[in-house]
Amino acid sequence: MLTIGELAAKTEVTIRTLRYYDKIGLLNPRHYKEGGHRLYQKEDVMRLQQIQSLKLIGFSLKEIKSLLDKSSVEQETLHIAIDSKLAHLKEERNSIEKTISALYHIKTVTSNHQNIDLRLFCFVLYSLLWNEREKHSQSELFIQSFTEEERKKLDQQYFTLYTELKYLAAKDLSPSSSQARQLYSNIQDLISRTIIEDKFSPTSLAISNEIFNPFTEKELRFLKSLPEHQTDQS
């Protein structure tokens, strides 16, 4: 005989769950001792193991109760459940692997920075996890094909340049200064090594999606006032 606490510890099922199974008639203890305390026998333990096994492959408690009333089940019934569970687990595994890859990637990208702009950090991580960058490449940006290591280095350079842009904007540096002009030139050079088509400037690339970008309004005003726009006006 096992008390409900002993059965819970033995099978890693909570006492609350066992009480619920009793309430719905899925697993009723064979005996009760004084005070109404539940006592379970070996057969109860075996039935609980069956419940856990069927629950693992996706059957509902109602379905499990129906299945356990039978001595056998058609192969197709179990195989359909197994295939569905496998598909779900593979999807979860792919998601976990993608997250791990993104975290290693962002760690490399930010490795050269003592202090990290949180908005820029979240922008890059969000891009990696939710494929925003891939959506852009398919729709309009025509990003060239790179190896994973090449892409890490490029992202690292973009992160550094956009961090510098944020720093210069915060200092209210003149867009016509030599430092600002050099920044613009460096960003333009990086874009030319990243994008197949030449129609993208540092500004148009940075704000290709006006909602999904890492810049504040002040930083965007600074970016728009860089040499590209001064040249257009001259």
ChimeraX attribute file (.defattr): number of C-alpha atoms within 10 A of each C-alpha:
attribute: neighborCount
match mode: 1-to-1
recipient: residues
	/A:1	14
	/A:2	17
	/A:3	17
	/A:4	20
	/A:5	14
	/A:6	14
	/A:7	21
	/A:8	16
	/A:9	12
	/A:10	11
	/A:11	12
	/A:12	9
	/A:13	15
	/A:14	14
	/A:15	15
	/A:16	11
	/A:17	11
	/A:18	20
	/A:19	17
	/A:20	14
	/A:21	18
	/A:22	14
	/A:23	11
	/A:24	12
	/A:25	11
	/A:26	20
	/A:27	19
	/A:28	18
	/A:29	23
	/A:30	13
	/A:31	14
	/A:32	12
	/A:33	9
	/A:34	6
	/A:35	6
	/A:36	8
	/A:37	11
	/A:38	20
	/A:39	19
	/A:40	19
	/A:41	14
	/A:42	11
	/A:43	11
	/A:44	18
	/A:45	17
	/A:46	11
	/A:47	15
	/A:48	19
	/A:49	13
	/A:50	15
	/A:51	21
	/A:52	16
	/A:53	13
	/A:54	20
	/A:55	14
	/A:56	13
	/A:57	17
	/A:58	17
	/A:59	19
	/A:60	13
	/A:61	16
	/A:62	10
	/A:63	12
	/A:64	18
	/A:65	17
	/A:66	11
	/A:67	16
	/A:68	15
	/A:69	8
	/A:70	8
	/A:71	6
	/A:72	8
	/A:73	10
	/A:74	7
	/A:75	8
	/A:76	9
	/A:77	9
	/A:78	15
	/A:79	12
	/A:80	13
	/A:81	15
	/A:82	17
	/A:83	12
	/A:84	13
	/A:85	16
	/A:86	13
	/A:87	11
	/A:88	13
	/A:89	12
	/A:90	11
	/A:91	12
	/A:92	12
	/A:93	12
	/A:94	12
	/A:95	13
	/A:96	12
	/A:97	12
	/A:98	14
	/A:99	16
	/A:100	12
	/A:101	14
	/A:102	18
	/A:103	15
	/A:104	11
	/A:105	22
	/A:106	19
	/A:107	15
	/A:108	15
	/A:109	22
	/A:110	18
	/A:111	11
	/A:112	12
	/A:113	11
	/A:114	6
	/A:115	8
	/A:116	14
	/A:117	15
	/A:118	9
	/A:119	12
	/A:120	17
	/A:121	18
	/A:122	13
	/A:123	15
	/A:124	20
	/A:125	17
	/A:126	15
	/A:127	17
	/A:128	19
	/A:129	16
	/A:130	12
	/A:131	12
	/A:132	15
	/A:133	16
	/A:134	14
	/A:135	12
	/A:136	14
	/A:137	14
	/A:138	10
	/A:139	9
	/A:140	10
	/A:141	20
	/A:142	14
	/A:143	17
	/A:144	11
	/A:145	11
	/A:146	11
	/A:147	7
	/A:148	10
	/A:149	11
	/A:150	11
	/A:151	15
	/A:152	18
	/A:153	14
	/A:154	18
	/A:155	18
	/A:156	20
	/A:157	17
	/A:158	17
	/A:159	22
	/A:160	17
	/A:161	17
	/A:162	21
	/A:163	18
	/A:164	15
	/A:165	22
	/A:166	22
	/A:167	14
	/A:168	18
	/A:169	20
	/A:170	12
	/A:171	9
	/A:172	12
	/A:173	14
	/A:174	15
	/A:175	20
	/A:176	13
	/A:177	12
	/A:178	10
	/A:179	14
	/A:180	22
	/A:181	16
	/A:182	13
	/A:183	19
	/A:184	22
	/A:185	16
	/A:186	16
	/A:187	20
	/A:188	18
	/A:189	13
	/A:190	16
	/A:191	20
	/A:192	16
	/A:193	12
	/A:194	18
	/A:195	17
	/A:196	14
	/A:197	13
	/A:198	10
	/A:199	10
	/A:200	16
	/A:201	15
	/A:202	21
	/A:203	20
	/A:204	13
	/A:205	15
	/A:206	17
	/A:207	15
	/A:208	15
	/A:209	11
	/A:210	10
	/A:211	8
	/A:212	13
	/A:213	17
	/A:214	20
	/A:215	20
	/A:216	12
	/A:217	8
	/A:218	13
	/A:219	19
	/A:220	18
	/A:221	13
	/A:222	21
	/A:223	25
	/A:224	16
	/A:225	16
	/A:226	21
	/A:227	18
	/A:228	17
	/A:229	12
	/A:230	12
	/A:231	8
	/A:232	7
	/A:233	7
	/A:234	5
